[in-house]
């Protein structure tokens, strides 16, 4: 069956405010690929597809309380070629939500990596990841 897999389709991220999340990801170089909605008994669920960092994010704004229980994606990682430069660009875009003051360097994990996490407007964690 794996020969049928074409790659990652998208990563779904719940958002409290669709416009705020779109503006956030656009500020980081993303672009809107499409917008839509789905009717639910509680009202319209807003959806947007964004191209960001070589992947597609599906932003979801529920009409009611944001469902944040088991099964939610705890973070997604953007693979970068230069962690320090990527973090500097994110900061230059006005993002000041890094979770630690310094990057983490893990030379023995998965052949060596360094990473740095920051959060998006709805609390989603985004990892900048450089393999060493």
C-alpha positions in Angstrom: 0.0 0.0 0.0 2.9 2.4 0.7 3.5 2.7 -3.0 0.2 4.7 -3.2 1.4 7.3 -0.7 2.2 10.5 -2.5 3.4 12.5 0.5 2.0 14.7 3.2 -1.3 16.1 2.2 -1.6 18.8 4.9 -1.3 19.4 8.6 -4.6 20.6 10.3 -4.3 23.3 12.9 -7.2 24.6 15.0 -7.4 28.4 15.2 -9.3 30.7 17.5 -9.4 33.5 14.9 -9.0 32.6 11.2 -8.0 36.1 10.0 -5.4 36.4 12.8 -3.9 33.0 11.8 -3.9 33.8 8.1 -2.1 37.1 8.8 0.4 35.4 11.1 1.4 32.7 8.5 1.4 35.3 5.7 3.8 37.4 7.8 6.1 34.3 7.9 6.0 33.9 4.1 3.0 31.7 3.7 0.2 32.2 1.2 -3.5 31.3 1.1 -4.3 28.5 -1.4 -8.0 28.4 -0.7 -10.8 29.2 1.7 -14.1 27.6 2.4 -16.5 26.5 5.0 -18.5 23.5 6.1 -22.0 23.6 7.7 -22.3 22.0 11.1 -25.2 21.9 13.6 -23.3 24.5 15.6 -22.7 26.8 12.6 -20.2 27.2 9.9 -16.7 25.7 10.4 -14.3 28.0 8.6 -11.4 26.5 6.6 -8.3 27.8 4.9 -5.5 26.1 3.1 -2.1 27.8 3.4 1.1 27.0 1.7 3.9 27.5 4.3 7.4 26.1 4.4 6.9 23.6 1.7 3.8 22.0 3.3 0.1 22.8 3.3 -1.6 23.9 6.5 -5.4 23.5 6.9 -6.5 26.2 9.3 -9.8 25.3 11.0 -12.0 27.7 13.0 -14.8 25.9 14.7 -18.1 27.7 15.2 -18.0 26.9 19.0 -15.3 26.1 21.5 -12.0 25.0 20.0 -11.7 21.2 20.4 -8.4 20.8 22.1 -8.4 17.2 23.5 -6.6 14.0 22.6 -5.7 13.6 19.0 -4.7 17.2 18.3 -1.4 17.7 16.7 1.0 19.0 19.4 3.3 20.7 16.9 4.6 20.6 13.3 8.2 21.0 12.2 9.5 23.1 9.4 12.8 21.7 8.1 15.3 24.5 7.6 18.9 24.6 6.2 20.1 27.2 8.7 18.3 27.4 12.1 19.8 30.6 13.3 19.0 32.4 10.0 15.4 31.0 10.0 14.9 32.1 13.6 16.2 35.6 12.8 13.8 35.9 9.9 10.8 34.8 12.1 11.8 37.4 14.7 12.2 40.0 12.0 8.6 39.2 10.9 7.5 40.3 14.4 7.1 37.0 16.1 8.2 37.0 19.7 6.7 33.8 21.0 9.8 31.6 21.1 9.4 29.1 24.0 13.0 29.3 25.1 15.7 32.0 24.9 18.1 29.6 23.2 17.9 26.9 20.5 18.2 23.3 21.6 21.2 21.3 20.1 20.8 17.5 20.3 23.8 16.0 18.6 22.9 12.4 19.5 19.2 12.4 18.6 18.2 11.0 15.1 21.8 11.6 13.9 22.0 15.1 15.3 19.6 18.0 15.2 19.0 21.5 16.5 15.6 23.0 17.0 13.7 26.0 18.3 10.0 26.2 19.1 7.6 29.2 18.8 3.9 29.5 19.0 1.3 30.7 16.5 -1.7 32.8 17.4 -3.9 30.0 18.7 -1.2 28.3 20.7 0.0 25.9 18.1 3.6 25.0 18.4 5.9 25.4 15.4 9.3 23.8 15.4 12.1 25.1 13.3 14.3 22.0 12.7 17.8 21.6 11.3 19.3 18.2 10.9 23.0 18.2 11.6 
